[in-house]
């Protein structure tokens, strides 16, 4: 099976060392499209209902299993996860402390400076330096946290399959995706920030809809827009469930951060509050901010792996529920042969049918444009006409030959018919003329009626009777 380009992460296809070889698998690439309802997923016959090669069982997960899986991942791979988190947290905490120290020094300088000698240029320079330093610190923190989340997501993906990973391997896998991760984080942050500015609800909604975009980009190695669409499709229909997971994660990490920060910073507030209210550049103030930076380092080292683990496991859970990813992970982990891991065929959805029909229409239009089809039709009709032309010519020639071969019958029939018609016409016309010339009966009767009145006819009647009687005798 060839790996789908852009959707399957190389290195996820091989079974772990010592496991049975099952050939290349799809890993965390695009699923088979088979959806299963929430529950325990699909279990192959003859296999346990929930095999667990790594930190979580390969089936749809519950809320407690997601949180426990994130903690188990940190415990199983603490060197890589806590090491990465400690490096990034140390850099950001150190830069933050330096920036705060410089800011406090500038504030102390402005407070202690003589207003008569202080010019507008000095104030503007201090403000510009402070603003530039703050933006630089924000940029470094943003980039560091983005890269850290990507690397931790890769570690969680390997931990689900029960595979170990080193820091160098993790960086080698995530390094080609650095710019895509930065672009994705920037887009999601800006969109969610605009939503929070205009109204809180749109910002929260967009952040939850795109919260799985980072794991989708790292594990599927897709594009920025592809990861955003992927997260949207996975969260759609389960927004409130994903929101609950995000909310619990934020609450837990906030509690952990405060639990670490308070023991380090509270003594300064309780013991010497006048020190904090005094000179901004004093040693006590700097010591307080140093303790706050140390608390940020420790808290970030612990909370960053937990947050990345929760979001990565939520992404895997959504795909196992909707696409039967657990079967692909079983095959990739070497638990089942490729044939047994194939999910049952499901009927295609109407949307997929429409998409395929549209794609087929576009392909046919591109392959055979209208002009080409018209030309082909004309050529076909011409060829058919050429083939049919000899048949027509043969029929015509047969007709001509038949007419030439037997003209006598037609001539005899024509002569007989003509003779009969001529004889009838010749006999009818002279008879009609003779009868008309001889005195027709009607004309004679009319003439006699006009010439002899009724009285004369009555007088002449006895004569006729005598004549008839004589004849009878």
C-alpha positions in Angstrom: 0.0 0.0 0.0 1.5 3.3 -1.0 1.4 6.1 1.4 -1.1 8.9 0.6 0.8 12.0 -0.1 0.3 14.8 2.5 -1.9 12.8 4.8 0.1 10.0 6.4 3.1 10.7 8.5 6.2 8.7 7.5 7.4 6.5 10.3 3.9 5.7 11.6 3.6 2.8 9.2 6.2 0.4 10.7 5.3 -2.0 13.6 7.3 -1.6 16.8 10.5 -3.5 17.3 9.8 -7.1 18.1 6.2 -7.0 17.0 4.8 -9.0 14.1 5.2 -7.4 10.7 2.0 -6.4 9.1 3.2 -4.4 6.2 2.8 -0.7 5.6 -0.3 0.9 7.2 -2.0 4.1 6.9 -1.1 5.3 10.4 -2.7 8.6 11.3 -3.5 9.4 7.7 -7.0 10.0 6.2 -9.4 7.4 7.6 -11.6 5.0 5.7 -14.6 7.2 6.2 -16.5 4.7 8.2 -18.3 6.3 11.2 -19.1 4.5 14.4 -21.4 5.8 17.2 -19.9 6.7 20.6 -19.1 3.6 22.6 -16.3 1.1 22.4 -15.8 1.2 18.7 -15.4 -1.8 16.4 -13.8 -4.9 17.6 -12.4 -7.5 15.2 -13.5 -11.1 15.8 -11.2 -13.1 18.0 -9.4 -10.0 19.3 -9.8 -8.2 22.7 -12.4 -5.4 22.6 -9.8 -2.8 23.6 -6.2 -3.6 22.8 -3.8 -1.2 24.5 -0.3 -1.2 22.9 0.5 2.3 24.4 -0.9 4.8 26.9 -4.6 4.4 25.9 -6.8 1.6 24.7 -7.5 1.6 20.9 -11.1 2.5 21.0 -13.2 5.6 21.5 -12.2 7.2 24.8 -14.1 8.8 27.6 -13.2 12.1 29.3 -11.4 10.4 32.2 -9.4 8.2 29.8 -8.3 11.2 27.8 -7.1 13.1 30.9 -5.5 9.9 32.3 -3.9 9.2 29.0 -2.2 12.6 28.9 -0.8 12.0 32.4 0.3 8.5 31.4 2.1 9.9 28.4 4.0 12.4 30.5 5.0 9.6 32.9 6.0 7.2 30.2 8.1 9.7 28.2 9.0 12.2 30.8 12.6 12.7 29.6 11.5 13.9 26.1 8.3 15.7 27.1 9.5 17.4 30.3 12.9 18.1 28.7 11.4 19.8 25.7 9.0 21.8 27.9 11.7 22.7 30.4 13.9 24.1 27.6 11.2 26.3 26.1 9.9 27.4 29.5 13.4 28.3 30.7 14.1 30.4 27.6 10.8 32.3 27.8 11.0 32.7 31.6 14.6 34.0 31.4 13.7 36.5 28.6 10.6 37.5 30.6 12.7 38.2 33.7 15.3 40.2 31.8 12.5 42.2 30.1 10.9 42.9 33.5 14.2 43.9 35.0 14.9 46.4 32.2 11.3 47.7 32.5 11.7 48.2 36.2 15.0 49.9 35.7 13.6 52.3 33.2 10.7 53.1 35.5 13.1 53.8 38.4 15.2 56.0 36.1 12.2 58.1 35.2 11.1 58.4 38.8 14.6 59.5 40.0 15.4 61.8 37.1 15.1 65.6 37.4 12.1 66.8 35.5 14.2 69.9 34.4 16.8 67.8 32.7 14.4 65.1 31.4 13.5 65.7 27.7 10.8 64.3 25.6 13.3 62.3 23.5 14.5 60.4 26.6 10.9 59.5 27.5 10.1 58.5 24.0 13.2 56.4 23.7 12.4 54.6 26.9 8.9 53.9 25.8 10.0 52.7 22.4 12.5 50.4 23.9 10.0 49.0 26.3 7.4 48.4 23.6 9.9 46.8 21.3 11.2 44.5 24.0 7.7 43.5 24.9 6.8 42.7 21.3 10.1 40.7 20.9 9.4 38.7 24.1 5.8 38.0 22.9 7.1 36.8 19.5 9.7 34.5 21.0 7.2 33.1 23.5 4.6 32.5 20.7 7.1 30.7 18.4 8.6 28.6 21.2 5.2 27.5 22.5 4.0 26.6 18.9 7.0 24.5 18.2 6.8 22.9 21.6 3.2 21.9 21.1 4.0 20.3 17.7 6.8 18.3 19.1 4.8 17.1 22.1 1.9 16.1 19.8 4.3 13.9 17.8 5.5 12.2 21.1 1.9 11.6 22.1 1.1 10.0 18.7 4.0 7.6 19.1 3.1 6.9 22.7 -0.4 5.7 21.6 1.2 3.0 19.5 3.6 2.1 22.3 6.7 3.4 20.6 9.6 5.2 22.1 11.0 8.4 20.6 14.1 10.5 21.2 14.5 14.3 21.2 16.5 14.2 18.0 13.9 12.1 16.2 11.1 14.3 17.4 12.8 17.4 16.1 13.6 15.8 12.8 9.9 14.9 12.3 8.6 18.4 13.3 11.3 20.6 11.7 9.7 20.5 8.2 6.4 21.6 9.7 7.7 24.6 11.7 6.5 27.3 9.4 3.1 25.7 8.8 2.7 25.4 12.6 3.5 29.0 13.1 1.1 30.1 10.3 -1.6 27.9 11.7 -1.2 29.3 15.2 -1.2 32.8 13.9 -4.4 32.4 11.9 -6.2 30.7 14.8 -5.0 33.3 17.3 -6.0 36.3 15.1 -9.4 34.9 14.2 -10.2 33.9 17.8 -8.9 37.3 19.1 -11.1 39.2 16.7 -14.0 37.1 17.9 -13.2 37.9 21.5 -12.9 41.6 20.8 -16.3 42.0 19.2 -18.1 39.4 21.3 -16.8 36.6 23.6 -19.0 33.9 22.1 -17.6 33.9 18.5 -14.1 33.9 19.7 -14.7 30.9 22.0 -16.6 29.1 19.3 -13.8 29.5 16.7 -11.1 28.5 19.1 -12.9 25.3 20.0 -13.7 24.5 16.3 -9.9 24.8 15.5 -8.4 23.4 18.7 -7.6 20.1 16.9 -5.9 21.8 13.9 -2.4 21.5 15.4 -2.6 17.7 16.0 -4.1 17.3 12.6 -1.3 19.2 10.9 1.5 17.2 12.8 0.0 13.7 12.6 -1.4 14.0 9.1 1.3 16.3 7.8 -1.2 18.4 5.9 -1.4 22.1 5.0 -2.5 25.0 7.2 -6.0 25.3 5.6 -6.3 21.5 5.4 -5.6 21.2 9.1 -8.2 23.9 9.9 -10.8 22.1 7.7 -9.9 18.8 9.3 -10.4 20.2 12.8 -13.7 21.8 11.8 -15.1 18.6 10.4 -14.0 16.6 13.5 -15.4 19.0 16.0 -18.6 19.7 14.1 -21.5 17.8 15.8 -19.6 17.5 19.1 -18.8 21.1 19.9 -20.0 21.0 23.5 -18.1 17.8 24.2 -14.9 19.4 22.9 -15.6 22.7 24.8 -16.0 20.7 28.0 -12.6 19.1 27.4 -10.9 22.4 26.7 -12.6 24.0 29.7 -11.4 21.3 32.1 -7.9 21.4 30.6 -7.7 25.2 31.2 -9.0 24.8 34.8 -6.6 22.0 35.6 -3.6 23.8 34.2 -4.5 27.1 35.9 -4.8 25.2 39.3 -1.4 23.6 38.8 0.2 26.9 37.8 -1.2 28.7 40.9 -0.3 25.8 43.1 3.3 26.1 42.0 3.4 29.9 41.9 1.9 30.8 45.2 4.5 29.0 47.5 7.3 30.9 45.6 5.8 34.4 45.4 3.4 34.6 48.4 6.2 35.0 51.1 7.3 38.2 49.4 3.8 39.5 49.6 3.3 38.5 53.2 6.7 39.2 54.7 7.8 42.4 53.0 5.0 44.1 51.1 6.7 47.5 51.6 9.6 46.2 49.5 7.3 45.7 46.5 5.8 49.1 46.9 9.2 50.8 47.2 11.9 51.4 44.6 11.1 49.5 41.4 14.8 48.8 40.9 15.5 47.5 44.3 16.8 44.0 45.0 13.6 42.9 46.7 11.5 43.7 43.7 13.9 41.9 41.4 14.0 38.9 43.7 10.2 38.8 43.6 10.1 38.8 39.9 12.8 36.2 39.8 10.7 33.9 42.0 7.7 34.5 39.6 9.9 33.6 36.6 10.9 30.4 38.4 7.3 29.5 39.1 6.5 30.2 35.4 9.3 27.8 34.4 8.2 25.0 36.7 4.5 25.5 35.9 5.1 25.6 32.1 7.2 22.5 32.3 4.4 20.5 33.8 1.3 22.0 32.2 2.5 22.2 28.5 2.9 18.4 28.1 -0.5 17.8 29.8 -2.3 20.3 27.5 -0.7 18.9 24.3 -1.5 15.4 25.4 -5.1 16.2 26.0 -5.6 17.9 22.7 -3.8 15.1 20.8 -5.8 12.4 22.4 -9.0 14.3 21.8 -8.1 14.4 18.1 -7.4 10.7 18.1 -10.6 10.0 19.9 -12.7 12.0 17.4 -11.2 10.1 14.5 -11.7 6.7 16.2 -15.4 7.6 16.7 -15.9 8.9 13.2 -13.4 7.0 11.0 -12.6 3.8 12.9 -9.0 4.9 13.3 -8.6 2.4 16.0 -8.4 -0.4 13.4 -5.7 1.4 11.4 -3.8 1.9 14.7 -4.1 -1.7 15.5 -2.6 -2.6 12.1 0.1 0.0 12.4 1.0 -1.3 15.9 1.2 -4.9 14.5 -1.7 -6.3 16.5 -3.7 -7.6 13.6 -3.0 -8.5 10.0 -3.9 -6.0 7.3 -6.9 -8.0 6.1 -8.5 -8.2 9.6 -8.1 -4.5 10.2 -10.1 -3.5 7.2 -13.4 -1.9 8.4 -16.7 -3.1 6.9 -17.9 -1.3 3.8 -20.4 1.5 4.5 -22.8 3.1 2.0 -21.6 6.3 0.4 -23.2 9.5 1.6 -25.2 11.7 -0.7 -22.6 14.5 -0.4 -19.8 12.1 -1.6 -22.0 10.9 -4.5 -22.6 14.5 -5.6 -18.9 15.3 -5.3 -17.9 12.3 -7.4 -20.6 13.1 -10.0 -19.3 16.7 -10.2 -15.7 15.5 -10.5 -16.7 13.0 -13.2 -18.5 15.7 -15.2 -15.6 18.0 -14.9 -13.2 15.3 -16.0 -15.4 14.4 -19.1 -15.7 18.1 -20.0 -11.9 18.5 -19.8 -11.3 15.2 -21.7 -13.8 15.8 -24.5 -14.9 19.4 -25.1 -18.1 20.2 -27.0 -16.3 21.1 -30.2 -14.4 17.9 -30.3 -17.7 15.9 -29.7 -19.4 17.9 -32.5 -16.5 17.2 -34.9 -16.5 13.5 -34.0 -20.3 13.3 -34.6 -20.0 15.0 -38.0 -17.2 12.6 -39.0 -19.3 9.6 -37.8 -22.3 10.8 -39.8 -20.2 11.3 -42.9 -18.7 7.8 -42.6 -22.2 6.4 -42.2 -23.5 8.3 -45.2 -20.6 7.0 -47.3 -21.3 3.5 -46.2 -25.0 3.8 -46.9 -24.5 5.5 -50.4 -23.6 2.3 -52.3 -26.8 0.6 -51.0 -29.0 3.5 -52.3 -27.2 3.5 -55.7 -27.7 -0.3 -56.0 -31.5 0.1 -55.3 -31.8 2.8 -57.9 -29.9 0.8 -60.5 -32.1 -2.3 -59.7 -35.2 -0.2 -60.3 -34.0 1.1 -63.6 -33.1 -2.3 -64.7 -36.5 -3.6 -63.8 -38.2 -0.8 -65.7 -36.1 -1.6 -68.8 -36.6 -5.3 -68.6 -40.4 -5.3 -68.4 -41.9 -2.2 -70.2 -44.4 -4.3 -72.3 -46.8 -5.0 -69.5 -47.0 -1.4 -68.5 -47.5 -0.4 -72.2 -50.3 -2.9 -72.7 -52.0 -1.8 -69.5 -51.7 1.8 -70.5 -53.1 1.2 -74.0 -56.1 -0.9 -72.7 -57.0 1.7 -70.2 -56.7 4.5 -72.7 -58.8 2.6 -75.3 -61.6 2.0 -72.8 -61.6 5.5 -71.6 -61.7 6.9 -75.2 -64.5 4.5 -76.3 -66.6 5.5 -73.3 -66.1 9.2 -74.0 -66.9 8.7 -77.8 -70.1 6.8 -77.1 -71.4 9.1 -74.4 -70.9 12.4 -76.2 -72.8 11.8 -79.5 -75.8 10.2 -77.6 -76.1 13.2 -75.4 -75.9 15.6 -78.4 -78.6 13.6 -80.3 -81.0 13.5 -77.5 -80.6 17.1 -76.9 -81.2 17.9 -80.6 -84.2 15.6 -81.0 -86.6 17.4 -78.6 -86.3 16.2 -75.1 -89.3 15.1 -73.3 -89.3 17.8 -70.7 -89.1 20.5 -73.3 -91.9 18.9 -75.3 -94.1 18.7 -72.2 -93.5 22.2 -71.3 -94.2 23.4 -74.8 -97.5 21.4 -75.0 -98.6 22.8 -71.6 -97.9 26.3 -72.7 -99.5 25.9 -76.1 -102.8 24.1 -75.0 -104.6 25.4 -72.0 -106.4 23.3 -69.5 -109.8 23.6 -71.1 -108.5 22.4 -74.5 -106.9 19.4 -72.9 -110.2 18.6 -71.1 -112.1 18.7 -74.4 -109.5 16.6 -76.1 -109.8 14.0 -73.4 -112.8 12.1 -74.8 -111.0 11.6 -78.0 -108.2 9.9 -76.2 -110.6 7.6 -74.4 -112.4 6.6 -77.6 -109.0 5.8 -79.1 -108.1 3.6 -76.2 -111.5 1.8 -76.4 -111.0 1.2 -80.0 -107.7 -0.3 -79.5 -109.0 -2.6 -76.9 -111.7 -3.9 -79.2 
